Amino acid sequence: MLGFEFAEQTHSEVDAYRAVAEQGFFGYAVAGYLLRAHRIRTFPTASALNTLRFEPSVLLADEAIDRLEVALRDVCGLLRAGDPRLVSN
């Protein structure tokens, strides 16, 4: 299993990030974005809600790894830009 941990967003300058983080749903919001925008299904870990877990199959193809890389780069770009689409439906 692999994890991708996001920084705490409860003090973010982006109102949408801060509001979702204060409710404890930031990891869930990012997971929802990954599903909607990239068809990647993941979920936060039970003990660290800002950490998304990835459980790749032993039969994982290079194309799936490439798709995940593109998706995570997209998420990081949205975070860097402060784009509220990351956490809004």
PDB file with one MODEL, atoms N, CA, C and O in Angstrom:
MODEL        1
ATOM      1  N   MET A   1       0.841  -1.166   0.000  1.00  0.00           N
ATOM      2  CA  MET A   1       0.000   0.000   0.000  1.00  0.00           C
ATOM      3  C   MET A   1       0.894   1.239   0.000  1.00  0.00           C
ATOM      4  O   MET A   1       1.935   1.274   0.656  1.00  0.00           O
ATOM      5  N   LEU A   2       0.470   2.237  -0.738  1.00  0.00           N
ATOM      6  CA  LEU A   2       1.175   3.510  -0.807  1.00  0.00           C
ATOM      7  C   LEU A   2       0.258   4.601  -0.288  1.00  0.00           C
ATOM      8  O   LEU A   2      -0.964   4.492  -0.391  1.00  0.00           O
ATOM      9  N   GLY A   3       0.838   5.646   0.267  1.00  0.00           N
ATOM     10  CA  GLY A   3       0.044   6.769   0.747  1.00  0.00           C
ATOM     11  C   GLY A   3       0.565   8.072   0.173  1.00  0.00           C
ATOM     12  O   GLY A   3       1.760   8.216  -0.088  1.00  0.00           O
ATOM     13  N   PHE A   4      -0.330   9.011  -0.021  1.00  0.00           N
ATOM     14  CA  PHE A   4       0.007  10.343  -0.504  1.00  0.00           C
ATOM     15  C   PHE A   4      -0.585  11.319   0.498  1.00  0.00           C
ATOM     16  O   PHE A   4      -1.802  11.492   0.561  1.00  0.00           O
ATOM     17  N   GLU A   5       0.274  11.954   1.278  1.00  0.00           N
ATOM     18  CA  GLU A   5      -0.191  12.810   2.365  1.00  0.00           C
ATOM     19  C   GLU A   5      -0.211  14.278   1.939  1.00  0.00           C
ATOM     20  O   GLU A   5       0.752  14.793   1.372  1.00  0.00           O
ATOM     21  N   PHE A   6      -1.328  14.929   2.227  1.00  0.00           N
ATOM     22  CA  PHE A   6      -1.483  16.352   1.943  1.00  0.00           C
ATOM     23  C   PHE A   6      -1.266  17.136   3.224  1.00  0.00           C
ATOM     24  O   PHE A   6      -1.602  16.672   4.314  1.00  0.00           O
ATOM     25  N   ALA A   7      -0.706  18.323   3.086  1.00  0.00           N
ATOM     26  CA  ALA A   7      -0.501  19.201   4.235  1.00  0.00           C
ATOM     27  C   ALA A   7      -1.851  19.595   4.823  1.00  0.00           C
ATOM     28  O   ALA A   7      -2.858  19.665   4.118  1.00  0.00           O
ATOM     29  N   GLU A   8      -1.851  19.846   6.105  1.00  0.00           N
ATOM     30  CA  GLU A   8      -3.056  20.300   6.796  1.00  0.00           C
ATOM     31  C   GLU A   8      -3.539  21.602   6.156  1.00  0.00           C
ATOM     32  O   GLU A   8      -2.741  22.509   5.917  1.00  0.00           O
ATOM     33  N   GLN A   9      -4.822  21.697   5.882  1.00  0.00           N
ATOM     34  CA  GLN A   9      -5.378  22.857   5.187  1.00  0.00           C
ATOM     35  C   GLN A   9      -6.287  23.722   6.059  1.00  0.00           C
ATOM     36  O   GLN A   9      -6.955  24.619   5.545  1.00  0.00           O
ATOM     37  N   THR A  10      -6.322  23.467   7.372  1.00  0.00           N
ATOM     38  CA  THR A  10      -7.222  24.237   8.230  1.00  0.00           C
ATOM     39  C   THR A  10      -6.811  25.709   8.354  1.00  0.00           C
ATOM     40  O   THR A  10      -7.592  26.532   8.832  1.00  0.00           O
ATOM     41  N   HIS A  11      -5.606  26.037   7.931  1.00  0.00           N
ATOM     42  CA  HIS A  11      -5.164  27.431   7.970  1.00  0.00           C
ATOM     43  C   HIS A  11      -4.910  27.964   6.559  1.00  0.00           C
ATOM     44  O   HIS A  11      -4.212  28.962   6.376  1.00  0.00           O
ATOM     45  N   SER A  12      -5.482  27.288   5.574  1.00  0.00           N
ATOM     46  CA  SER A  12      -5.301  27.691   4.182  1.00  0.00           C
ATOM     47  C   SER A  12      -5.891  29.068   3.927  1.00  0.00           C
ATOM     48  O   SER A  12      -6.879  29.454   4.552  1.00  0.00           O
ATOM     49  N   GLU A  13      -5.285  29.803   3.010  1.00  0.00           N
ATOM     50  CA  GLU A  13      -5.823  31.089   2.588  1.00  0.00           C
ATOM     51  C   GLU A  13      -7.003  30.903   1.636  1.00  0.00           C
ATOM     52  O   GLU A  13      -7.752  31.844   1.372  1.00  0.00           O
ATOM     53  N   VAL A  14      -7.162  29.692   1.127  1.00  0.00           N
ATOM     54  CA  VAL A  14      -8.272  29.390   0.223  1.00  0.00           C
ATOM     55  C   VAL A  14      -9.475  28.980   1.074  1.00  0.00           C
ATOM     56  O   VAL A  14      -9.446  27.949   1.747  1.00  0.00           O
ATOM     57  N   ASP A  15     -10.514  29.784   1.039  1.00  0.00           N
ATOM     58  CA  ASP A  15     -11.686  29.550   1.884  1.00  0.00           C
ATOM     59  C   ASP A  15     -12.256  28.147   1.710  1.00  0.00           C
ATOM     60  O   ASP A  15     -12.594  27.492   2.696  1.00  0.00           O
ATOM     61  N   ALA A  16     -12.366  27.680   0.470  1.00  0.00           N
ATOM     62  CA  ALA A  16     -12.956  26.363   0.213  1.00  0.00           C
ATOM     63  C   ALA A  16     -12.113  25.243   0.829  1.00  0.00           C
ATOM     64  O   ALA A  16     -12.664  24.294   1.386  1.00  0.00           O
ATOM     65  N   TYR A  17     -10.798  25.343   0.736  1.00  0.00           N
ATOM     66  CA  TYR A  17      -9.921  24.322   1.332  1.00  0.00           C
ATOM     67  C   TYR A  17     -10.057  24.335   2.849  1.00  0.00           C
ATOM     68  O   TYR A  17     -10.197  23.292   3.487  1.00  0.00           O
ATOM     69  N   ARG A  18     -10.013  25.537   3.407  1.00  0.00           N
ATOM     70  CA  ARG A  18     -10.086  25.668   4.862  1.00  0.00           C
ATOM     71  C   ARG A  18     -11.413  25.123   5.400  1.00  0.00           C
ATOM     72  O   ARG A  18     -11.425  24.415   6.407  1.00  0.00           O
ATOM     73  N   ALA A  19     -12.513  25.442   4.750  1.00  0.00           N
ATOM     74  CA  ALA A  19     -13.826  25.001   5.215  1.00  0.00           C
ATOM     75  C   ALA A  19     -13.944  23.483   5.197  1.00  0.00           C
ATOM     76  O   ALA A  19     -14.447  22.887   6.150  1.00  0.00           O
ATOM     77  N   VAL A  20     -13.492  22.866   4.135  1.00  0.00           N
ATOM     78  CA  VAL A  20     -13.554  21.398   4.031  1.00  0.00           C
ATOM     79  C   VAL A  20     -12.620  20.768   5.061  1.00  0.00           C
ATOM     80  O   VAL A  20     -12.975  19.777   5.698  1.00  0.00           O
ATOM     81  N   ALA A  21     -11.439  21.334   5.225  1.00  0.00           N
ATOM     82  CA  ALA A  21     -10.469  20.789   6.187  1.00  0.00           C
ATOM     83  C   ALA A  21     -10.968  20.914   7.617  1.00  0.00           C
ATOM     84  O   ALA A  21     -10.775  20.002   8.421  1.00  0.00           O
ATOM     85  N   GLU A  22     -11.606  22.027   7.943  1.00  0.00           N
ATOM     86  CA  GLU A  22     -12.115  22.220   9.305  1.00  0.00           C
ATOM     87  C   GLU A  22     -13.184  21.196   9.657  1.00  0.00           C
ATOM     88  O   GLU A  22     -13.376  20.874  10.830  1.00  0.00           O
ATOM     89  N   GLN A  23     -13.878  20.684   8.650  1.00  0.00           N
ATOM     90  CA  GLN A  23     -14.890  19.656   8.868  1.00  0.00           C
ATOM     91  C   GLN A  23     -14.286  18.248   8.864  1.00  0.00           C
ATOM     92  O   GLN A  23     -14.984  17.269   9.130  1.00  0.00           O
ATOM     93  N   GLY A  24     -12.994  18.151   8.563  1.00  0.00           N
ATOM     94  CA  GLY A  24     -12.318  16.856   8.532  1.00  0.00           C
ATOM     95  C   GLY A  24     -12.530  16.084   7.244  1.00  0.00           C
ATOM     96  O   GLY A  24     -12.376  14.863   7.217  1.00  0.00           O
ATOM     97  N   PHE A  25     -12.887  16.796   6.163  1.00  0.00           N
ATOM     98  CA  PHE A  25     -13.209  16.113   4.911  1.00  0.00           C
ATOM     99  C   PHE A  25     -12.250  16.410   3.765  1.00  0.00           C
ATOM    100  O   PHE A  25     -12.564  16.093   2.618  1.00  0.00           O
ATOM    101  N   PHE A  26     -11.094  17.006   4.037  1.00  0.00           N
ATOM    102  CA  PHE A  26     -10.213  17.390   2.934  1.00  0.00           C
ATOM    103  C   PHE A  26      -9.786  16.185   2.095  1.00  0.00           C
ATOM    104  O   PHE A  26      -9.861  16.229   0.867  1.00  0.00           O
ATOM    105  N   GLY A  27      -9.342  15.121   2.742  1.00  0.00           N
ATOM    106  CA  GLY A  27      -8.935  13.924   2.007  1.00  0.00           C
ATOM    107  C   GLY A  27     -10.067  13.327   1.200  1.00  0.00           C
ATOM    108  O   GLY A  27      -9.859  12.852   0.083  1.00  0.00           O
ATOM    109  N   TYR A  28     -11.268  13.349   1.762  1.00  0.00           N
ATOM    110  CA  TYR A  28     -12.433  12.837   1.047  1.00  0.00           C
ATOM    111  C   TYR A  28     -12.738  13.698  -0.177  1.00  0.00           C
ATOM    112  O   TYR A  28     -13.089  13.175  -1.235  1.00  0.00           O
ATOM    113  N   ALA A  29     -12.603  15.015  -0.033  1.00  0.00           N
ATOM    114  CA  ALA A  29     -12.857  15.918  -1.155  1.00  0.00           C
ATOM    115  C   ALA A  29     -11.859  15.678  -2.287  1.00  0.00           C
ATOM    116  O   ALA A  29     -12.241  15.665  -3.457  1.00  0.00           O
ATOM    117  N   VAL A  30     -10.589  15.490  -1.948  1.00  0.00           N
ATOM    118  CA  VAL A  30      -9.577  15.216  -2.972  1.00  0.00           C
ATOM    119  C   VAL A  30      -9.848  13.866  -3.626  1.00  0.00           C
ATOM    120  O   VAL A  30      -9.713  13.728  -4.842  1.00  0.00           O
ATOM    121  N   ALA A  31     -10.225  12.875  -2.836  1.00  0.00           N
ATOM    122  CA  ALA A  31     -10.555  11.564  -3.394  1.00  0.00           C
ATOM    123  C   ALA A  31     -11.740  11.669  -4.350  1.00  0.00           C
ATOM    124  O   ALA A  31     -11.761  11.015  -5.393  1.00  0.00           O
ATOM    125  N   GLY A  32     -12.727  12.493  -3.992  1.00  0.00           N
ATOM    126  CA  GLY A  32     -13.870  12.707  -4.877  1.00  0.00           C
ATOM    127  C   GLY A  32     -13.459  13.357  -6.185  1.00  0.00           C
ATOM    128  O   GLY A  32     -13.951  12.994  -7.253  1.00  0.00           O
ATOM    129  N   TYR A  33     -12.552  14.321  -6.093  1.00  0.00           N
ATOM    130  CA  TYR A  33     -12.058  14.966  -7.315  1.00  0.00           C
ATOM    131  C   TYR A  33     -11.348  13.948  -8.207  1.00  0.00           C
ATOM    132  O   TYR A  33     -11.569  13.925  -9.418  1.00  0.00           O
ATOM    133  N   LEU A  34     -10.506  13.115  -7.623  1.00  0.00           N
ATOM    134  CA  LEU A  34      -9.788  12.112  -8.409  1.00  0.00           C
ATOM    135  C   LEU A  34     -10.753  11.161  -9.112  1.00  0.00           C
ATOM    136  O   LEU A  34     -10.512  10.747 -10.246  1.00  0.00           O
ATOM    137  N   LEU A  35     -11.825  10.826  -8.443  1.00  0.00           N
ATOM    138  CA  LEU A  35     -12.815   9.940  -9.056  1.00  0.00           C
ATOM    139  C   LEU A  35     -13.549  10.658 -10.191  1.00  0.00           C
ATOM    140  O   LEU A  35     -13.694  10.105 -11.281  1.00  0.00           O
ATOM    141  N   ARG A  36     -14.008  11.874  -9.941  1.00  0.00           N
ATOM    142  CA  ARG A  36     -14.761  12.615 -10.964  1.00  0.00           C
ATOM    143  C   ARG A  36     -13.895  12.985 -12.169  1.00  0.00           C
ATOM    144  O   ARG A  36     -14.306  12.801 -13.314  1.00  0.00           O
ATOM    145  N   ALA A  37     -12.720  13.497 -11.910  1.00  0.00           N
ATOM    146  CA  ALA A  37     -11.897  14.048 -12.994  1.00  0.00           C
ATOM    147  C   ALA A  37     -11.025  13.017 -13.695  1.00  0.00           C
ATOM    148  O   ALA A  37     -10.701  13.165 -14.874  1.00  0.00           O
ATOM    149  N   HIS A  38     -10.641  11.959 -12.959  1.00  0.00           N
ATOM    150  CA  HIS A  38      -9.659  11.027 -13.529  1.00  0.00           C
ATOM    151  C   HIS A  38     -10.062   9.554 -13.442  1.00  0.00           C
ATOM    152  O   HIS A  38      -9.318   8.670 -13.867  1.00  0.00           O
ATOM    153  N   ARG A  39     -11.265   9.301 -12.878  1.00  0.00           N
ATOM    154  CA  ARG A  39     -11.744   7.929 -12.718  1.00  0.00           C
ATOM    155  C   ARG A  39     -10.773   7.069 -11.905  1.00  0.00           C
ATOM    156  O   ARG A  39     -10.575   5.888 -12.192  1.00  0.00           O
ATOM    157  N   ILE A  40     -10.177   7.686 -10.892  1.00  0.00           N
ATOM    158  CA  ILE A  40      -9.287   6.973  -9.980  1.00  0.00           C
ATOM    159  C   ILE A  40      -9.990   6.876  -8.641  1.00  0.00           C
ATOM    160  O   ILE A  40     -10.379   7.884  -8.050  1.00  0.00           O
ATOM    161  N   ARG A  41     -10.145   5.646  -8.172  1.00  0.00           N
ATOM    162  CA  ARG A  41     -10.846   5.403  -6.914  1.00  0.00           C
ATOM    163  C   ARG A  41      -9.815   5.205  -5.805  1.00  0.00           C
ATOM    164  O   ARG A  41      -8.973   4.309  -5.863  1.00  0.00           O
ATOM    165  N   THR A  42      -9.907   6.059  -4.803  1.00  0.00           N
ATOM    166  CA  THR A  42      -9.035   5.963  -3.631  1.00  0.00           C
ATOM    167  C   THR A  42      -9.820   6.470  -2.430  1.00  0.00           C
ATOM    168  O   THR A  42     -10.961   6.912  -2.568  1.00  0.00           O
ATOM    169  N   PHE A  43      -9.212   6.407  -1.262  1.00  0.00           N
ATOM    170  CA  PHE A  43      -9.910   6.777  -0.045  1.00  0.00           C
ATOM    171  C   PHE A  43      -8.878   7.180   0.991  1.00  0.00           C
ATOM    172  O   PHE A  43      -7.778   6.628   0.990  1.00  0.00           O
ATOM    173  N   PRO A  44      -9.186   8.120   1.874  1.00  0.00           N
ATOM    174  CA  PRO A  44      -8.240   8.453   2.943  1.00  0.00           C
ATOM    175  C   PRO A  44      -8.053   7.270   3.890  1.00  0.00           C
ATOM    176  O   PRO A  44      -8.926   6.410   4.011  1.00  0.00           O
ATOM    177  N   THR A  45      -6.924   7.243   4.544  1.00  0.00           N
ATOM    178  CA  THR A  45      -6.706   6.215   5.558  1.00  0.00           C
ATOM    179  C   THR A  45      -7.564   6.540   6.774  1.00  0.00           C
ATOM    180  O   THR A  45      -7.901   7.701   7.005  1.00  0.00           O
ATOM    181  N   ALA A  46      -7.913   5.535   7.540  1.00  0.00           N
ATOM    182  CA  ALA A  46      -8.783   5.735   8.701  1.00  0.00           C
ATOM    183  C   ALA A  46      -8.112   6.574   9.785  1.00  0.00           C
ATOM    184  O   ALA A  46      -8.782   7.322  10.497  1.00  0.00           O
ATOM    185  N   SER A  47      -6.804   6.455   9.910  1.00  0.00           N
ATOM    186  CA  SER A  47      -6.095   7.142  10.992  1.00  0.00           C
ATOM    187  C   SER A  47      -5.496   8.488  10.587  1.00  0.00           C
ATOM    188  O   SER A  47      -5.054   9.247  11.449  1.00  0.00           O
ATOM    189  N   ALA A  48      -5.476   8.792   9.289  1.00  0.00           N
ATOM    190  CA  ALA A  48      -4.895  10.057   8.810  1.00  0.00           C
ATOM    191  C   ALA A  48      -5.729  10.540   7.628  1.00  0.00           C
ATOM    192  O   ALA A  48      -5.492  10.136   6.490  1.00  0.00           O
ATOM    193  N   LEU A  49      -6.691  11.394   7.896  1.00  0.00           N
ATOM    194  CA  LEU A  49      -7.664  11.784   6.872  1.00  0.00           C
ATOM    195  C   LEU A  49      -7.095  12.651   5.761  1.00  0.00           C
ATOM    196  O   LEU A  49      -7.775  12.891   4.763  1.00  0.00           O
ATOM    197  N   ASN A  50      -5.863  13.128   5.910  1.00  0.00           N
ATOM    198  CA  ASN A  50      -5.212  13.890   4.842  1.00  0.00           C
ATOM    199  C   ASN A  50      -4.289  13.015   4.000  1.00  0.00           C
ATOM    200  O   ASN A  50      -3.561  13.514   3.141  1.00  0.00           O
ATOM    201  N   THR A  51      -4.323  11.711   4.250  1.00  0.00           N
ATOM    202  CA  THR A  51      -3.481  10.778   3.505  1.00  0.00           C
ATOM    203  C   THR A  51      -4.365   9.859   2.672  1.00  0.00           C
ATOM    204  O   THR A  51      -5.188   9.118   3.209  1.00  0.00           O
ATOM    205  N   LEU A  52      -4.186   9.913   1.357  1.00  0.00           N
ATOM    206  CA  LEU A  52      -4.916   9.014   0.472  1.00  0.00           C
ATOM    207  C   LEU A  52      -4.128   7.724   0.337  1.00  0.00           C
ATOM    208  O   LEU A  52      -2.900   7.738   0.244  1.00  0.00           O
ATOM    209  N   ARG A  53      -4.835   6.623   0.328  1.00  0.00           N
ATOM    210  CA  ARG A  53      -4.148   5.328   0.210  1.00  0.00           C
ATOM    211  C   ARG A  53      -4.356   4.759  -1.186  1.00  0.00           C
ATOM    212  O   ARG A  53      -5.419   4.897  -1.791  1.00  0.00           O
ATOM    213  N   PHE A  54      -3.315   4.123  -1.665  1.00  0.00           N
ATOM    214  CA  PHE A  54      -3.347   3.464  -2.969  1.00  0.00           C
ATOM    215  C   PHE A  54      -2.897   2.028  -2.765  1.00  0.00           C
ATOM    216  O   PHE A  54      -1.815   1.774  -2.236  1.00  0.00           O
ATOM    217  N   GLU A  55      -3.725   1.104  -3.183  1.00  0.00           N
ATOM    218  CA  GLU A  55      -3.429  -0.318  -3.035  1.00  0.00           C
ATOM    219  C   GLU A  55      -3.368  -0.943  -4.424  1.00  0.00           C
ATOM    220  O   GLU A  55      -4.347  -1.530  -4.886  1.00  0.00           O
ATOM    221  N   PRO A  56      -2.232  -0.822  -5.086  1.00  0.00           N
ATOM    222  CA  PRO A  56      -2.139  -1.326  -6.464  1.00  0.00           C
ATOM    223  C   PRO A  56      -2.165  -2.848  -6.519  1.00  0.00           C
ATOM    224  O   PRO A  56      -1.653  -3.534  -5.633  1.00  0.00           O
ATOM    225  N   SER A  57      -2.763  -3.344  -7.563  1.00  0.00           N
ATOM    226  CA  SER A  57      -2.786  -4.774  -7.832  1.00  0.00           C
ATOM    227  C   SER A  57      -1.398  -5.242  -8.244  1.00  0.00           C
ATOM    228  O   SER A  57      -0.600  -4.468  -8.772  1.00  0.00           O
ATOM    229  N   VAL A  58      -1.126  -6.495  -8.003  1.00  0.00           N
ATOM    230  CA  VAL A  58       0.145  -7.069  -8.454  1.00  0.00           C
ATOM    231  C   VAL A  58       0.206  -7.063  -9.988  1.00  0.00           C
ATOM    232  O   VAL A  58       1.289  -7.153 -10.566  1.00  0.00           O
ATOM    233  N   LEU A  59      -0.934  -6.958 -10.633  1.00  0.00           N
ATOM    234  CA  LEU A  59      -1.011  -6.954 -12.094  1.00  0.00           C
ATOM    235  C   LEU A  59      -1.097  -5.536 -12.663  1.00  0.00           C
ATOM    236  O   LEU A  59      -1.573  -5.344 -13.782  1.00  0.00           O
ATOM    237  N   LEU A  60      -0.647  -4.565 -11.911  1.00  0.00           N
ATOM    238  CA  LEU A  60      -0.722  -3.165 -12.309  1.00  0.00           C
ATOM    239  C   LEU A  60       0.096  -2.915 -13.570  1.00  0.00           C
ATOM    240  O   LEU A  60       1.266  -3.287 -13.656  1.00  0.00           O
ATOM    241  N   ALA A  61      -0.540  -2.283 -14.538  1.00  0.00           N
ATOM    242  CA  ALA A  61       0.129  -1.979 -15.810  1.00  0.00           C
ATOM    243  C   ALA A  61       0.766  -0.587 -15.758  1.00  0.00           C
ATOM    244  O   ALA A  61       0.354   0.269 -14.976  1.00  0.00           O
ATOM    245  N   ASP A  62       1.757  -0.382 -16.589  1.00  0.00           N
ATOM    246  CA  ASP A  62       2.434   0.916 -16.666  1.00  0.00           C
ATOM    247  C   ASP A  62       1.457   2.041 -17.005  1.00  0.00           C
ATOM    248  O   ASP A  62       1.628   3.164 -16.530  1.00  0.00           O
ATOM    249  N   GLU A  63       0.444   1.761 -17.813  1.00  0.00           N
ATOM    250  CA  GLU A  63      -0.531   2.774 -18.197  1.00  0.00           C
ATOM    251  C   GLU A  63      -1.295   3.279 -16.975  1.00  0.00           C
ATOM    252  O   GLU A  63      -1.590   4.470 -16.878  1.00  0.00           O
ATOM    253  N   ALA A  64      -1.610   2.395 -16.057  1.00  0.00           N
ATOM    254  CA  ALA A  64      -2.327   2.797 -14.836  1.00  0.00           C
ATOM    255  C   ALA A  64      -1.441   3.669 -13.953  1.00  0.00           C
ATOM    256  O   ALA A  64      -1.919   4.631 -13.351  1.00  0.00           O
ATOM    257  N   ILE A  65      -0.178   3.344 -13.875  1.00  0.00           N
ATOM    258  CA  ILE A  65       0.766   4.156 -13.099  1.00  0.00           C
ATOM    259  C   ILE A  65       0.875   5.547 -13.724  1.00  0.00           C
ATOM    260  O   ILE A  65       0.880   6.555 -13.018  1.00  0.00           O
ATOM    261  N   ASP A  66       0.960   5.589 -15.043  1.00  0.00           N
ATOM    262  CA  ASP A  66       1.041   6.877 -15.741  1.00  0.00           C
ATOM    263  C   ASP A  66      -0.215   7.709 -15.509  1.00  0.00           C
ATOM    264  O   ASP A  66      -0.133   8.923 -15.322  1.00  0.00           O
ATOM    265  N   ARG A  67      -1.382   7.055 -15.521  1.00  0.00           N
ATOM    266  CA  ARG A  67      -2.645   7.768 -15.290  1.00  0.00           C
ATOM    267  C   ARG A  67      -2.693   8.347 -13.883  1.00  0.00           C
ATOM    268  O   ARG A  67      -3.159   9.470 -13.690  1.00  0.00           O
ATOM    269  N   LEU A  68      -2.218   7.594 -12.904  1.00  0.00           N
ATOM    270  CA  LEU A  68      -2.181   8.087 -11.534  1.00  0.00           C
ATOM    271  C   LEU A  68      -1.221   9.267 -11.411  1.00  0.00           C
ATOM    272  O   LEU A  68      -1.519  10.243 -10.722  1.00  0.00           O
ATOM    273  N   GLU A  69      -0.083   9.182 -12.070  1.00  0.00           N
ATOM    274  CA  GLU A  69       0.872  10.298 -12.019  1.00  0.00           C
ATOM    275  C   GLU A  69       0.255  11.570 -12.581  1.00  0.00           C
ATOM    276  O   GLU A  69       0.394  12.640 -11.989  1.00  0.00           O
ATOM    277  N   VAL A  70      -0.421  11.465 -13.710  1.00  0.00           N
ATOM    278  CA  VAL A  70      -1.073  12.632 -14.312  1.00  0.00           C
ATOM    279  C   VAL A  70      -2.110  13.198 -13.352  1.00  0.00           C
ATOM    280  O   VAL A  70      -2.194  14.414 -13.177  1.00  0.00           O
ATOM    281  N   ALA A  71      -2.895  12.333 -12.732  1.00  0.00           N
ATOM    282  CA  ALA A  71      -3.946  12.773 -11.811  1.00  0.00           C
ATOM    283  C   ALA A  71      -3.363  13.475 -10.591  1.00  0.00           C
ATOM    284  O   ALA A  71      -3.866  14.523 -10.185  1.00  0.00           O
ATOM    285  N   LEU A  72      -2.313  12.915 -10.003  1.00  0.00           N
ATOM    286  CA  LEU A  72      -1.715  13.527  -8.822  1.00  0.00           C
ATOM    287  C   LEU A  72      -1.032  14.850  -9.164  1.00  0.00           C
ATOM    288  O   LEU A  72      -1.047  15.779  -8.356  1.00  0.00           O
ATOM    289  N   ARG A  73      -0.443  14.942 -10.335  1.00  0.00           N
ATOM    290  CA  ARG A  73       0.131  16.220 -10.771  1.00  0.00           C
ATOM    291  C   ARG A  73      -0.964  17.269 -10.951  1.00  0.00           C
ATOM    292  O   ARG A  73      -0.771  18.445 -10.640  1.00  0.00           O
ATOM    293  N   ASP A  74      -2.116  16.828 -11.456  1.00  0.00           N
ATOM    294  CA  ASP A  74      -3.257  17.729 -11.602  1.00  0.00           C
ATOM    295  C   ASP A  74      -3.705  18.238 -10.236  1.00  0.00           C
ATOM    296  O   ASP A  74      -3.922  19.437 -10.063  1.00  0.00           O
ATOM    297  N   VAL A  75      -3.845  17.341  -9.272  1.00  0.00           N
ATOM    298  CA  VAL A  75      -4.250  17.730  -7.916  1.00  0.00           C
ATOM    299  C   VAL A  75      -3.246  18.716  -7.325  1.00  0.00           C
ATOM    300  O   VAL A  75      -3.637  19.734  -6.753  1.00  0.00           O
ATOM    301  N   CYS A  76      -1.973  18.421  -7.460  1.00  0.00           N
ATOM    302  CA  CYS A  76      -0.949  19.319  -6.913  1.00  0.00           C
ATOM    303  C   CYS A  76      -0.986  20.684  -7.596  1.00  0.00           C
ATOM    304  O   CYS A  76      -0.782  21.707  -6.942  1.00  0.00           O
ATOM    305  N   GLY A  77      -1.241  20.712  -8.892  1.00  0.00           N
ATOM    306  CA  GLY A  77      -1.361  21.978  -9.608  1.00  0.00           C
ATOM    307  C   GLY A  77      -2.552  22.796  -9.120  1.00  0.00           C
ATOM    308  O   GLY A  77      -2.457  24.014  -8.971  1.00  0.00           O
ATOM    309  N   LEU A  78      -3.672  22.122  -8.872  1.00  0.00           N
ATOM    310  CA  LEU A  78      -4.846  22.822  -8.357  1.00  0.00           C
ATOM    311  C   LEU A  78      -4.578  23.366  -6.960  1.00  0.00           C
ATOM    312  O   LEU A  78      -4.968  24.491  -6.645  1.00  0.00           O
ATOM    313  N   LEU A  79      -3.918  22.581  -6.127  1.00  0.00           N
ATOM    314  CA  LEU A  79      -3.564  23.042  -4.782  1.00  0.00           C
ATOM    315  C   LEU A  79      -2.660  24.263  -4.849  1.00  0.00           C
ATOM    316  O   LEU A  79      -2.882  25.253  -4.152  1.00  0.00           O
ATOM    317  N   ARG A  80      -1.653  24.184  -5.686  1.00  0.00           N
ATOM    318  CA  ARG A  80      -0.696  25.284  -5.820  1.00  0.00           C
ATOM    319  C   ARG A  80      -1.399  26.558  -6.282  1.00  0.00           C
ATOM    320  O   ARG A  80      -1.066  27.657  -5.838  1.00  0.00           O
ATOM    321  N   ALA A  81      -2.380  26.400  -7.184  1.00  0.00           N
ATOM    322  CA  ALA A  81      -3.098  27.550  -7.728  1.00  0.00           C
ATOM    323  C   ALA A  81      -4.220  28.030  -6.802  1.00  0.00           C
ATOM    324  O   ALA A  81      -4.793  29.097  -7.017  1.00  0.00           O
ATOM    325  N   GLY A  82      -4.527  27.240  -5.777  1.00  0.00           N
ATOM    326  CA  GLY A  82      -5.633  27.606  -4.893  1.00  0.00           C
ATOM    327  C   GLY A  82      -6.984  27.475  -5.575  1.00  0.00           C
ATOM    328  O   GLY A  82      -7.917  28.212  -5.258  1.00  0.00           O
ATOM    329  N   ASP A  83      -7.092  26.544  -6.506  1.00  0.00           N
ATOM    330  CA  ASP A  83      -8.301  26.363  -7.294  1.00  0.00           C
ATOM    331  C   ASP A  83      -9.364  25.629  -6.474  1.00  0.00           C
ATOM    332  O   ASP A  83      -9.147  24.481  -6.085  1.00  0.00           O
ATOM    333  N   PRO A  84     -10.504  26.261  -6.205  1.00  0.00           N
ATOM    334  CA  PRO A  84     -11.535  25.643  -5.368  1.00  0.00           C
ATOM    335  C   PRO A  84     -12.226  24.452  -6.030  1.00  0.00           C
ATOM    336  O   PRO A  84     -12.925  23.699  -5.352  1.00  0.00           O
ATOM    337  N   ARG A  85     -12.044  24.265  -7.348  1.00  0.00           N
ATOM    338  CA  ARG A  85     -12.651  23.096  -8.007  1.00  0.00           C
ATOM    339  C   ARG A  85     -12.182  21.790  -7.393  1.00  0.00           C
ATOM    340  O   ARG A  85     -12.863  20.770  -7.496  1.00  0.00           O
ATOM    341  N   LEU A  86     -11.013  21.819  -6.751  1.00  0.00           N
ATOM    342  CA  LEU A  86     -10.475  20.611  -6.136  1.00  0.00           C
ATOM    343  C   LEU A  86     -11.419  20.049  -5.074  1.00  0.00           C
ATOM    344  O   LEU A  86     -11.524  18.832  -4.916  1.00  0.00           O
ATOM    345  N   VAL A  87     -12.102  20.926  -4.350  1.00  0.00           N
ATOM    346  CA  VAL A  87     -12.925  20.464  -3.237  1.00  0.00           C
ATOM    347  C   VAL A  87     -14.408  20.735  -3.422  1.00  0.00           C
ATOM    348  O   VAL A  87     -15.195  20.492  -2.507  1.00  0.00           O
ATOM    349  N   SER A  88     -14.805  21.234  -4.586  1.00  0.00           N
ATOM    350  CA  SER A  88     -16.222  21.517  -4.812  1.00  0.00           C
ATOM    351  C   SER A  88     -16.793  20.485  -5.792  1.00  0.00           C
ATOM    352  O   SER A  88     -16.082  19.926  -6.627  1.00  0.00           O
ATOM    353  N   ASN A  89     -18.064  20.263  -5.660  1.00  0.00           N
ATOM    354  CA  ASN A  89     -18.724  19.284  -6.548  1.00  0.00           C
ATOM    355  C   ASN A  89     -18.866  19.881  -7.883  1.00  0.00           C
ATOM    356  O   ASN A  89     -19.392  19.241  -8.793  1.00  0.00           O
TER     357      ASN A  89
ENDMDL
END
